[in-house]
Every structure is written in structure tokens, then in C-alpha cells.
Amino acid sequence: RDWLPEPQWISGGDAFEILRLQVFRFAIATARAERDVCADLRGALVTPKVVHRAAITTPKEAGALLRSIEDYEGDAQTRIAISTGLGISTASRL
């Protein structure tokens, strides 16, 4: 796998592009591909507009979120998944 760039070289928004170029160069060099087929899709896929959401920044807002999760009357598995996801994402930032 010495054809792959080192992870520290791949950062930011160029990571996918660099990796894609490396993979297709390798595939063409080893006769696994005739050309970079991704070029056919260039411009065909539209990048979605980024929408920033408000963050919960106060204990009062966090409490309101927890109460609304607990009061959720839909599927129990959905409530458990949301609670678990909230706990995992909070614990990973500690």
C-alpha cells in the first residue's frame, strides 16, 4: 500500500480528491482500469448547500431538549436511540 499517501498528507477538503487520484493512478498503472471514470460524473452531482443549525449552549436549553426526548410519544426504540446517541456524543467530547 505504498501507493497511498500518508494520512497526515491528507487533510481538509482535498482529502477525497487526493485519495481518488492516487487510487485511479494505481488502477491505471496496474491495468485494473483504463481511465478515471469519475471524470464522467464531474459536474453531474450538485454539492448541497450547507445549512448551519443552532447549538444548545445553555443548561436551560439542554434541559428542554432532554424533557422533550423523554416526553416523546413515538416509537420506544427511536426514543432510546436518540437518548443513547446524545449520551455517546456528549461522552466523546469529555
Secondary structure, 3 states (H helix, E strand, C coil): CCCCCCHHHCCHHHHHHHHHHHHHHHHHHCCCCCCCHHHHHCCCCCCCCCCCCCCCCCHHHHHHHHHHHHCCCCCHHHHHHHHHHHHHHHHHCC
